[in-house]
Amino acid sequence: MSLCVLPTARIFPRIRFCDDLLDEFDHIQRALRPLRRFPQDEMCGLSDKVVNDDSKLAISLRVPQFKPEELKVRLDGRTLTIEGKQEVKEEGAYSMRCFSRHWVLPEEVDVEQIRSSLTGDGHLAIEAPKMARPDSTTRSIPIEKAVNEKNSS
């Protein structure tokens, strides 16, 4: 196998504008490279923890940058949604921060008993008890002797 290298610079004339534009994109990419190491949620200060045991479902979400009026907790059927939206308008500047989390609740969660609370240090806690499962009763099922149709004629 042979490798042929063509001098592409001679075939296509160099376009200075495109080179300058690509250099700018490279500069931006290098400047943003350190930010790629961090997951988005950690950058925003969000982290969540879910406990799903035999007695309850508990969700804890760290949202220290949001005020209570900037948070919403909704239940649509068995889908729990937590949303936060914060807008800051200052002279000559505008910033917005938002998030949305969704969980489909297990069937045994008592959706009528869901409660939420927000601590002073920004931990949003959602908790719901699980309904008691019916006790499984064990019983023996007798085996009946099947009547053989060939012998009964």
PyMOL commands that place a pseudoatom at each C-alpha (Angstrom):
pseudoatom trace, name=CA, resn=MET, resi=1, chain=A, elem=C, hetatm=0, pos=[0.000, 0.000, 0.000]
pseudoatom trace, name=CA, resn=SER, resi=2, chain=A, elem=C, hetatm=0, pos=[1.356, 3.408, -0.872]
pseudoatom trace, name=CA, resn=LEU, resi=3, chain=A, elem=C, hetatm=0, pos=[0.516, 6.701, 0.696]
pseudoatom trace, name=CA, resn=CYS, resi=4, chain=A, elem=C, hetatm=0, pos=[0.250, 9.751, -1.464]
pseudoatom trace, name=CA, resn=VAL, resi=5, chain=A, elem=C, hetatm=0, pos=[0.388, 13.191, 0.119]
pseudoatom trace, name=CA, resn=LEU, resi=6, chain=A, elem=C, hetatm=0, pos=[-0.918, 16.029, -1.984]
pseudoatom trace, name=CA, resn=PRO, resi=7, chain=A, elem=C, hetatm=0, pos=[0.031, 19.611, -1.316]
pseudoatom trace, name=CA, resn=THR, resi=8, chain=A, elem=C, hetatm=0, pos=[-3.466, 20.912, -0.677]
pseudoatom trace, name=CA, resn=ALA, resi=9, chain=A, elem=C, hetatm=0, pos=[-2.286, 24.463, -0.169]
pseudoatom trace, name=CA, resn=ARG, resi=10, chain=A, elem=C, hetatm=0, pos=[-1.449, 24.641, -3.855]
pseudoatom trace, name=CA, resn=ILE, resi=11, chain=A, elem=C, hetatm=0, pos=[-4.802, 23.261, -4.971]
pseudoatom trace, name=CA, resn=PHE, resi=12, chain=A, elem=C, hetatm=0, pos=[-6.927, 25.526, -2.756]
pseudoatom trace, name=CA, resn=PRO, resi=13, chain=A, elem=C, hetatm=0, pos=[-5.777, 29.069, -2.179]
pseudoatom trace, name=CA, resn=ARG, resi=14, chain=A, elem=C, hetatm=0, pos=[-5.422, 30.040, 1.450]
pseudoatom trace, name=CA, resn=ILE, resi=15, chain=A, elem=C, hetatm=0, pos=[-8.335, 32.085, 2.701]
pseudoatom trace, name=CA, resn=ARG, resi=16, chain=A, elem=C, hetatm=0, pos=[-7.094, 34.344, 5.475]
pseudoatom trace, name=CA, resn=PHE, resi=17, chain=A, elem=C, hetatm=0, pos=[-10.581, 35.155, 6.807]
pseudoatom trace, name=CA, resn=CYS, resi=18, chain=A, elem=C, hetatm=0, pos=[-11.389, 31.473, 7.413]
pseudoatom trace, name=CA, resn=ASP, resi=19, chain=A, elem=C, hetatm=0, pos=[-8.068, 30.886, 9.149]
pseudoatom trace, name=CA, resn=ASP, resi=20, chain=A, elem=C, hetatm=0, pos=[-8.674, 33.832, 11.468]
pseudoatom trace, name=CA, resn=LEU, resi=21, chain=A, elem=C, hetatm=0, pos=[-12.186, 32.615, 12.233]
pseudoatom trace, name=CA, resn=LEU, resi=22, chain=A, elem=C, hetatm=0, pos=[-10.991, 29.087, 13.006]
pseudoatom trace, name=CA, resn=ASP, resi=23, chain=A, elem=C, hetatm=0, pos=[-8.260, 30.512, 15.241]
pseudoatom trace, name=CA, resn=GLU, resi=24, chain=A, elem=C, hetatm=0, pos=[-10.943, 32.364, 17.217]
pseudoatom trace, name=CA, resn=PHE, resi=25, chain=A, elem=C, hetatm=0, pos=[-12.957, 29.148, 17.678]
pseudoatom trace, name=CA, resn=ASP, resi=26, chain=A, elem=C, hetatm=0, pos=[-9.811, 27.346, 18.860]
pseudoatom trace, name=CA, resn=HIS, resi=27, chain=A, elem=C, hetatm=0, pos=[-9.169, 30.134, 21.355]
pseudoatom trace, name=CA, resn=ILE, resi=28, chain=A, elem=C, hetatm=0, pos=[-12.726, 29.882, 22.730]
pseudoatom trace, name=CA, resn=GLN, resi=29, chain=A, elem=C, hetatm=0, pos=[-12.512, 26.090, 22.944]
pseudoatom trace, name=CA, resn=ARG, resi=30, chain=A, elem=C, hetatm=0, pos=[-9.216, 26.264, 24.885]
pseudoatom trace, name=CA, resn=ALA, resi=31, chain=A, elem=C, hetatm=0, pos=[-10.715, 28.835, 27.264]
pseudoatom trace, name=CA, resn=LEU, resi=32, chain=A, elem=C, hetatm=0, pos=[-13.745, 26.621, 27.986]
pseudoatom trace, name=CA, resn=ARG, resi=33, chain=A, elem=C, hetatm=0, pos=[-11.784, 23.356, 28.319]
pseudoatom trace, name=CA, resn=PRO, resi=34, chain=A, elem=C, hetatm=0, pos=[-11.494, 23.488, 32.160]
pseudoatom trace, name=CA, resn=LEU, resi=35, chain=A, elem=C, hetatm=0, pos=[-15.274, 23.690, 32.488]
pseudoatom trace, name=CA, resn=ARG, resi=36, chain=A, elem=C, hetatm=0, pos=[-15.789, 20.364, 30.722]
pseudoatom trace, name=CA, resn=ARG, resi=37, chain=A, elem=C, hetatm=0, pos=[-14.273, 18.476, 33.641]
pseudoatom trace, name=CA, resn=PHE, resi=38, chain=A, elem=C, hetatm=0, pos=[-17.207, 19.210, 35.937]
pseudoatom trace, name=CA, resn=PRO, resi=39, chain=A, elem=C, hetatm=0, pos=[-20.679, 17.738, 35.552]
pseudoatom trace, name=CA, resn=GLN, resi=40, chain=A, elem=C, hetatm=0, pos=[-23.307, 20.416, 34.988]
pseudoatom trace, name=CA, resn=ASP, resi=41, chain=A, elem=C, hetatm=0, pos=[-25.193, 19.710, 38.207]
pseudoatom trace, name=CA, resn=GLU, resi=42, chain=A, elem=C, hetatm=0, pos=[-22.097, 20.082, 40.349]
pseudoatom trace, name=CA, resn=MET, resi=43, chain=A, elem=C, hetatm=0, pos=[-21.301, 23.386, 38.660]
pseudoatom trace, name=CA, resn=CYS, resi=44, chain=A, elem=C, hetatm=0, pos=[-24.779, 24.643, 39.513]
pseudoatom trace, name=CA, resn=GLY, resi=45, chain=A, elem=C, hetatm=0, pos=[-24.573, 23.345, 43.085]
pseudoatom trace, name=CA, resn=LEU, resi=46, chain=A, elem=C, hetatm=0, pos=[-27.312, 20.743, 42.580]
pseudoatom trace, name=CA, resn=SER, resi=47, chain=A, elem=C, hetatm=0, pos=[-27.040, 17.224, 43.899]
pseudoatom trace, name=CA, resn=ASP, resi=48, chain=A, elem=C, hetatm=0, pos=[-29.741, 14.742, 44.730]
pseudoatom trace, name=CA, resn=LYS, resi=49, chain=A, elem=C, hetatm=0, pos=[-30.073, 11.638, 46.857]
pseudoatom trace, name=CA, resn=VAL, resi=50, chain=A, elem=C, hetatm=0, pos=[-32.882, 9.085, 46.662]
pseudoatom trace, name=CA, resn=VAL, resi=51, chain=A, elem=C, hetatm=0, pos=[-33.710, 6.566, 49.397]
pseudoatom trace, name=CA, resn=ASN, resi=52, chain=A, elem=C, hetatm=0, pos=[-36.208, 3.891, 48.405]
pseudoatom trace, name=CA, resn=ASP, resi=53, chain=A, elem=C, hetatm=0, pos=[-36.578, 1.371, 51.218]
pseudoatom trace, name=CA, resn=ASP, resi=54, chain=A, elem=C, hetatm=0, pos=[-39.424, -0.792, 52.530]
pseudoatom trace, name=CA, resn=SER, resi=55, chain=A, elem=C, hetatm=0, pos=[-41.060, 1.995, 54.550]
pseudoatom trace, name=CA, resn=LYS, resi=56, chain=A, elem=C, hetatm=0, pos=[-40.638, 5.179, 52.494]
pseudoatom trace, name=CA, resn=LEU, resi=57, chain=A, elem=C, hetatm=0, pos=[-39.381, 6.994, 49.438]
pseudoatom trace, name=CA, resn=ALA, resi=58, chain=A, elem=C, hetatm=0, pos=[-37.241, 10.024, 50.279]
pseudoatom trace, name=CA, resn=ILE, resi=59, chain=A, elem=C, hetatm=0, pos=[-35.667, 12.468, 47.844]
pseudoatom trace, name=CA, resn=SER, resi=60, chain=A, elem=C, hetatm=0, pos=[-33.206, 15.092, 49.010]
pseudoatom trace, name=CA, resn=LEU, resi=61, chain=A, elem=C, hetatm=0, pos=[-32.116, 17.816, 46.622]
pseudoatom trace, name=CA, resn=ARG, resi=62, chain=A, elem=C, hetatm=0, pos=[-29.500, 20.432, 47.461]
pseudoatom trace, name=CA, resn=VAL, resi=63, chain=A, elem=C, hetatm=0, pos=[-30.710, 23.784, 46.066]
pseudoatom trace, name=CA, resn=PRO, resi=64, chain=A, elem=C, hetatm=0, pos=[-29.005, 26.500, 48.159]
pseudoatom trace, name=CA, resn=GLN, resi=65, chain=A, elem=C, hetatm=0, pos=[-29.146, 29.153, 45.442]
pseudoatom trace, name=CA, resn=PHE, resi=66, chain=A, elem=C, hetatm=0, pos=[-32.957, 29.039, 45.107]
pseudoatom trace, name=CA, resn=LYS, resi=67, chain=A, elem=C, hetatm=0, pos=[-35.539, 30.800, 47.261]
pseudoatom trace, name=CA, resn=PRO, resi=68, chain=A, elem=C, hetatm=0, pos=[-38.729, 28.894, 48.231]
pseudoatom trace, name=CA, resn=GLU, resi=69, chain=A, elem=C, hetatm=0, pos=[-40.832, 30.925, 45.784]
pseudoatom trace, name=CA, resn=GLU, resi=70, chain=A, elem=C, hetatm=0, pos=[-38.467, 29.910, 42.947]
pseudoatom trace, name=CA, resn=LEU, resi=71, chain=A, elem=C, hetatm=0, pos=[-39.131, 26.183, 43.491]
pseudoatom trace, name=CA, resn=LYS, resi=72, chain=A, elem=C, hetatm=0, pos=[-42.093, 24.023, 42.463]
pseudoatom trace, name=CA, resn=VAL, resi=73, chain=A, elem=C, hetatm=0, pos=[-42.934, 20.451, 43.450]
pseudoatom trace, name=CA, resn=ARG, resi=74, chain=A, elem=C, hetatm=0, pos=[-45.701, 18.836, 41.363]
pseudoatom trace, name=CA, resn=LEU, resi=75, chain=A, elem=C, hetatm=0, pos=[-47.279, 15.429, 41.074]
pseudoatom trace, name=CA, resn=ASP, resi=76, chain=A, elem=C, hetatm=0, pos=[-48.879, 14.366, 37.789]
pseudoatom trace, name=CA, resn=GLY, resi=77, chain=A, elem=C, hetatm=0, pos=[-50.244, 10.857, 38.178]
pseudoatom trace, name=CA, resn=ARG, resi=78, chain=A, elem=C, hetatm=0, pos=[-47.232, 8.994, 39.550]
pseudoatom trace, name=CA, resn=THR, resi=79, chain=A, elem=C, hetatm=0, pos=[-44.640, 11.384, 38.097]
pseudoatom trace, name=CA, resn=LEU, resi=80, chain=A, elem=C, hetatm=0, pos=[-43.031, 13.684, 40.648]
pseudoatom trace, name=CA, resn=THR, resi=81, chain=A, elem=C, hetatm=0, pos=[-41.476, 16.836, 39.181]
pseudoatom trace, name=CA, resn=ILE, resi=82, chain=A, elem=C, hetatm=0, pos=[-39.229, 19.292, 40.979]
pseudoatom trace, name=CA, resn=GLU, resi=83, chain=A, elem=C, hetatm=0, pos=[-38.413, 22.526, 39.183]
pseudoatom trace, name=CA, resn=GLY, resi=84, chain=A, elem=C, hetatm=0, pos=[-36.483, 25.629, 40.037]
pseudoatom trace, name=CA, resn=LYS, resi=85, chain=A, elem=C, hetatm=0, pos=[-36.250, 28.878, 38.116]
pseudoatom trace, name=CA, resn=GLN, resi=86, chain=A, elem=C, hetatm=0, pos=[-34.330, 31.962, 39.146]
pseudoatom trace, name=CA, resn=GLU, resi=87, chain=A, elem=C, hetatm=0, pos=[-34.031, 35.184, 37.172]
pseudoatom trace, name=CA, resn=VAL, resi=88, chain=A, elem=C, hetatm=0, pos=[-31.735, 38.012, 38.179]
pseudoatom trace, name=CA, resn=LYS, resi=89, chain=A, elem=C, hetatm=0, pos=[-32.055, 41.366, 36.443]
pseudoatom trace, name=CA, resn=GLU, resi=90, chain=A, elem=C, hetatm=0, pos=[-29.501, 43.988, 37.277]
pseudoatom trace, name=CA, resn=GLU, resi=91, chain=A, elem=C, hetatm=0, pos=[-28.522, 47.180, 35.556]
pseudoatom trace, name=CA, resn=GLY, resi=92, chain=A, elem=C, hetatm=0, pos=[-27.250, 46.107, 32.149]
pseudoatom trace, name=CA, resn=ALA, resi=93, chain=A, elem=C, hetatm=0, pos=[-27.200, 42.388, 33.031]
pseudoatom trace, name=CA, resn=TYR, resi=94, chain=A, elem=C, hetatm=0, pos=[-29.581, 39.450, 33.084]
pseudoatom trace, name=CA, resn=SER, resi=95, chain=A, elem=C, hetatm=0, pos=[-29.031, 35.903, 34.250]
pseudoatom trace, name=CA, resn=MET, resi=96, chain=A, elem=C, hetatm=0, pos=[-31.302, 32.894, 34.546]
pseudoatom trace, name=CA, resn=ARG, resi=97, chain=A, elem=C, hetatm=0, pos=[-30.765, 29.588, 36.315]
pseudoatom trace, name=CA, resn=CYS, resi=98, chain=A, elem=C, hetatm=0, pos=[-33.209, 26.693, 36.057]
pseudoatom trace, name=CA, resn=PHE, resi=99, chain=A, elem=C, hetatm=0, pos=[-33.442, 22.942, 36.560]
pseudoatom trace, name=CA, resn=SER, resi=100, chain=A, elem=C, hetatm=0, pos=[-36.021, 20.192, 36.329]
pseudoatom trace, name=CA, resn=ARG, resi=101, chain=A, elem=C, hetatm=0, pos=[-35.982, 16.692, 37.852]
pseudoatom trace, name=CA, resn=HIS, resi=102, chain=A, elem=C, hetatm=0, pos=[-38.543, 13.932, 37.256]
pseudoatom trace, name=CA, resn=TRP, resi=103, chain=A, elem=C, hetatm=0, pos=[-39.155, 10.643, 39.068]
pseudoatom trace, name=CA, resn=VAL, resi=104, chain=A, elem=C, hetatm=0, pos=[-41.793, 7.993, 38.382]
pseudoatom trace, name=CA, resn=LEU, resi=105, chain=A, elem=C, hetatm=0, pos=[-42.957, 6.854, 41.804]
pseudoatom trace, name=CA, resn=PRO, resi=106, chain=A, elem=C, hetatm=0, pos=[-43.298, 3.134, 42.558]
pseudoatom trace, name=CA, resn=GLU, resi=107, chain=A, elem=C, hetatm=0, pos=[-46.836, 1.752, 42.880]
pseudoatom trace, name=CA, resn=GLU, resi=108, chain=A, elem=C, hetatm=0, pos=[-46.521, 1.148, 46.628]
pseudoatom trace, name=CA, resn=VAL, resi=109, chain=A, elem=C, hetatm=0, pos=[-45.799, 4.841, 47.391]
pseudoatom trace, name=CA, resn=ASP, resi=110, chain=A, elem=C, hetatm=0, pos=[-48.784, 6.545, 49.024]
pseudoatom trace, name=CA, resn=VAL, resi=111, chain=A, elem=C, hetatm=0, pos=[-49.037, 9.634, 46.794]
pseudoatom trace, name=CA, resn=GLU, resi=112, chain=A, elem=C, hetatm=0, pos=[-51.676, 11.197, 49.083]
pseudoatom trace, name=CA, resn=GLN, resi=113, chain=A, elem=C, hetatm=0, pos=[-49.108, 11.446, 51.893]
pseudoatom trace, name=CA, resn=ILE, resi=114, chain=A, elem=C, hetatm=0, pos=[-46.244, 13.180, 50.009]
pseudoatom trace, name=CA, resn=ARG, resi=115, chain=A, elem=C, hetatm=0, pos=[-44.677, 16.030, 51.977]
pseudoatom trace, name=CA, resn=SER, resi=116, chain=A, elem=C, hetatm=0, pos=[-41.910, 18.486, 51.087]
pseudoatom trace, name=CA, resn=SER, resi=117, chain=A, elem=C, hetatm=0, pos=[-39.789, 20.852, 53.171]
pseudoatom trace, name=CA, resn=LEU, resi=118, chain=A, elem=C, hetatm=0, pos=[-36.928, 23.267, 52.553]
pseudoatom trace, name=CA, resn=THR, resi=119, chain=A, elem=C, hetatm=0, pos=[-34.257, 23.832, 55.196]
pseudoatom trace, name=CA, resn=GLY, resi=120, chain=A, elem=C, hetatm=0, pos=[-32.498, 27.136, 55.760]
pseudoatom trace, name=CA, resn=ASP, resi=121, chain=A, elem=C, hetatm=0, pos=[-29.292, 25.847, 54.188]
pseudoatom trace, name=CA, resn=GLY, resi=122, chain=A, elem=C, hetatm=0, pos=[-31.041, 24.846, 50.957]
pseudoatom trace, name=CA, resn=HIS, resi=123, chain=A, elem=C, hetatm=0, pos=[-31.909, 21.152, 51.269]
pseudoatom trace, name=CA, resn=LEU, resi=124, chain=A, elem=C, hetatm=0, pos=[-35.264, 20.329, 49.701]
pseudoatom trace, name=CA, resn=ALA, resi=125, chain=A, elem=C, hetatm=0, pos=[-36.656, 17.097, 51.132]
pseudoatom trace, name=CA, resn=ILE, resi=126, chain=A, elem=C, hetatm=0, pos=[-39.580, 15.183, 49.648]
pseudoatom trace, name=CA, resn=GLU, resi=127, chain=A, elem=C, hetatm=0, pos=[-40.839, 12.160, 51.545]
pseudoatom trace, name=CA, resn=ALA, resi=128, chain=A, elem=C, hetatm=0, pos=[-43.706, 9.733, 51.063]
pseudoatom trace, name=CA, resn=PRO, resi=129, chain=A, elem=C, hetatm=0, pos=[-44.549, 6.621, 53.061]
pseudoatom trace, name=CA, resn=LYS, resi=130, chain=A, elem=C, hetatm=0, pos=[-45.148, 3.342, 51.357]
pseudoatom trace, name=CA, resn=MET, resi=131, chain=A, elem=C, hetatm=0, pos=[-48.445, 1.559, 51.740]
pseudoatom trace, name=CA, resn=ALA, resi=132, chain=A, elem=C, hetatm=0, pos=[-48.353, -1.688, 53.644]
pseudoatom trace, name=CA, resn=ARG, resi=133, chain=A, elem=C, hetatm=0, pos=[-48.194, -4.664, 51.400]
pseudoatom trace, name=CA, resn=PRO, resi=134, chain=A, elem=C, hetatm=0, pos=[-50.751, -7.321, 52.132]
pseudoatom trace, name=CA, resn=ASP, resi=135, chain=A, elem=C, hetatm=0, pos=[-49.260, -10.133, 54.159]
pseudoatom trace, name=CA, resn=SER, resi=136, chain=A, elem=C, hetatm=0, pos=[-48.548, -13.058, 51.970]
pseudoatom trace, name=CA, resn=THR, resi=137, chain=A, elem=C, hetatm=0, pos=[-50.365, -15.998, 53.433]
pseudoatom trace, name=CA, resn=THR, resi=138, chain=A, elem=C, hetatm=0, pos=[-48.962, -19.400, 52.799]
pseudoatom trace, name=CA, resn=ARG, resi=139, chain=A, elem=C, hetatm=0, pos=[-51.320, -22.288, 52.403]
pseudoatom trace, name=CA, resn=SER, resi=140, chain=A, elem=C, hetatm=0, pos=[-51.188, -25.768, 51.021]
pseudoatom trace, name=CA, resn=ILE, resi=141, chain=A, elem=C, hetatm=0, pos=[-53.204, -26.574, 47.954]
pseudoatom trace, name=CA, resn=PRO, resi=142, chain=A, elem=C, hetatm=0, pos=[-54.380, -30.182, 47.892]
pseudoatom trace, name=CA, resn=ILE, resi=143, chain=A, elem=C, hetatm=0, pos=[-53.670, -32.203, 44.800]
pseudoatom trace, name=CA, resn=GLU, resi=144, chain=A, elem=C, hetatm=0, pos=[-56.725, -33.991, 43.528]
pseudoatom trace, name=CA, resn=LYS, resi=145, chain=A, elem=C, hetatm=0, pos=[-56.527, -37.232, 41.669]
pseudoatom trace, name=CA, resn=ALA, resi=146, chain=A, elem=C, hetatm=0, pos=[-57.464, -36.687, 38.050]
pseudoatom trace, name=CA, resn=VAL, resi=147, chain=A, elem=C, hetatm=0, pos=[-60.058, -39.010, 36.594]
pseudoatom trace, name=CA, resn=ASN, resi=148, chain=A, elem=C, hetatm=0, pos=[-58.638, -40.905, 33.661]
pseudoatom trace, name=CA, resn=GLU, resi=149, chain=A, elem=C, hetatm=0, pos=[-61.143, -40.603, 30.806]
pseudoatom trace, name=CA, resn=LYS, resi=150, chain=A, elem=C, hetatm=0, pos=[-60.068, -43.873, 29.124]
pseudoatom trace, name=CA, resn=ASN, resi=151, chain=A, elem=C, hetatm=0, pos=[-60.806, -45.935, 32.214]
pseudoatom trace, name=CA, resn=SER, resi=152, chain=A, elem=C, hetatm=0, pos=[-64.179, -44.342, 32.890]
pseudoatom trace, name=CA, resn=SER, resi=153, chain=A, elem=C, hetatm=0, pos=[-65.855, -45.533, 29.621]
for i in range(1, 153): cmd.bond("trace and resi %d" % i, "trace and resi %d" % (i + 1))
show_as sticks, trace
zoom trace
